[in-house]
């Protein structure tokens, strides 16, 4: 899987631990860095596709990504049913 896009993200100029916060304030700081990032959508899709459980990816926290995945599963079920 090509991950070269990661080098062009806003996060590339910040320490990795910035995106693995231990509290809500840290999540907000990471999310602000993600705002307007040229690879934000690609980053989020990477985390969703690979079921990344920790950290802020594409501006979404772990909890937000779980909600996105649940909504997608429900949408697929609704279309199939």
C-alpha positions as CSV (number, residue, x, y, z in Angstrom):
1,X,0.0,0.0,0.0
2,X,1.4,3.4,-1.0
3,X,1.7,5.7,2.0
4,X,3.9,8.3,0.3
5,X,1.0,10.8,0.7
6,X,1.8,10.9,4.5
7,X,4.8,13.0,3.9
8,X,2.7,15.8,2.4
9,X,0.3,16.0,5.4
10,X,0.1,18.9,7.9
11,X,1.2,16.3,10.5
12,X,4.6,15.8,8.8
13,X,5.9,18.8,10.7
14,X,4.7,17.8,14.1
15,X,5.8,15.1,16.6
16,X,3.8,11.9,16.1
17,X,2.7,11.9,19.7
18,X,0.7,15.0,18.9
19,X,-1.8,12.7,17.1
20,X,-2.0,10.1,19.9
21,X,-3.3,12.3,22.7
22,X,-4.4,11.1,26.1
23,X,-7.2,13.7,26.5
24,X,-9.9,15.7,24.8
25,X,-7.7,18.8,24.6
26,X,-5.0,16.9,22.8
27,X,-7.6,15.6,20.3
28,X,-8.7,19.1,19.6
29,X,-5.2,20.3,19.0
30,X,-4.6,17.4,16.6
31,X,-7.9,18.0,14.8
32,X,-6.9,21.7,14.3
33,X,-3.7,20.7,12.7
34,X,-5.6,18.4,10.3
35,X,-8.0,21.2,9.2
36,X,-7.2,22.2,5.6
37,X,-4.7,19.4,5.2
38,X,-4.2,18.5,1.5
39,X,-4.4,14.7,2.4
40,X,-7.0,14.8,5.1
41,X,-9.6,12.7,3.3
42,X,-7.0,10.2,2.2
43,X,-5.7,10.0,5.7
44,X,-9.2,9.3,7.1
45,X,-9.9,6.7,4.5
46,X,-6.6,5.0,5.3
47,X,-7.5,4.8,9.0
48,X,-11.0,3.5,8.3
49,X,-9.8,0.9,5.7
50,X,-7.1,-0.3,8.0
51,X,-9.2,-0.2,11.1
52,X,-6.6,2.0,13.0
53,X,-7.8,2.0,16.6
54,X,-5.7,4.8,18.1
55,X,-5.0,8.4,17.4
56,X,-6.4,11.2,15.3
57,X,-6.4,10.4,11.6
58,X,-7.8,12.7,8.9
59,X,-9.2,14.9,11.7
60,X,-11.2,12.2,13.3
61,X,-10.7,10.7,16.7
62,X,-11.1,6.9,17.5
63,X,-14.7,7.5,18.6
64,X,-15.6,9.5,15.4
65,X,-14.1,6.8,13.2
66,X,-16.1,4.1,14.9
67,X,-19.2,6.1,14.3
68,X,-18.3,6.6,10.6
69,X,-17.8,2.9,10.2
70,X,-21.0,2.0,11.9
71,X,-22.9,4.5,9.7
72,X,-21.4,3.0,6.6
73,X,-22.3,-0.5,7.7
74,X,-25.9,0.6,8.4
75,X,-26.1,2.3,5.0
76,X,-24.9,-0.9,3.2
77,X,-27.4,-3.0,5.2
78,X,-30.2,-0.6,4.3
79,X,-29.3,-0.9,0.6
80,X,-29.1,-4.7,0.8
81,X,-32.2,-5.1,2.8
